[in-house]
Amino acid sequence: MAKGIILLGHGSRARVDEANQLLVEMASLLKNRIRAGEIAPAWMNSKSGRPGLREVAARLAEAGFTEIIVAPWFLTSGLHIQEDIPEMLEELRQRYPRVRFALARPLGADPRLADILAERIQEVEDAVHP
C-alpha cells in the first residue's frame, strides 16, 4: 500500500507568502521522521495561491497512492477540522474509492507544544532581564 501524507495548513494570502513557506519547511522536516512515499503540503486558504487539499489529494490518488493521511497543522478543532475537511474527504472518497483517506487529530494542547512556548517566553525574559 503506497502511503502519502498531506500536511494541511490554513495558509495566508499570497502577499504574505513567507507565512505559507513555513508549511513547506514543516513538510520537509517531517520527511526525516515519517515513512511515506510523499509528504506534501496543502493549504485551506484559497487566497494563498498554493494548492489546496482537493488538488493535492487528487494528485496523490492519481499517482497511485492507496492510503492518504491528512495531518492538519492546526491547534484546535475549529470549523475546518469539524466540518470543512471531513466534507472534502468524503468527496474525495467518492471520487477515488480505491484510496483510503484518514484525518489525523489537530495539535491541541500538547505538553510538547507547551515546552516550546515556555522556551519562547523564556527567550524574551532573558533578553529583557539579562
Protein Blocks (a to p, Z undefined) as FASTA:
>chain_A
ZZddddddebpafklmmlmmmmmmmmmmmmmmcccfbdcdddfblmnopacfklmmmmmm
mnopabdcddddbfbdcfklmmmmmmmmmmmmmmmmmbccdddddfbjafklmmmmmmmm
mmmmmmmmZZ
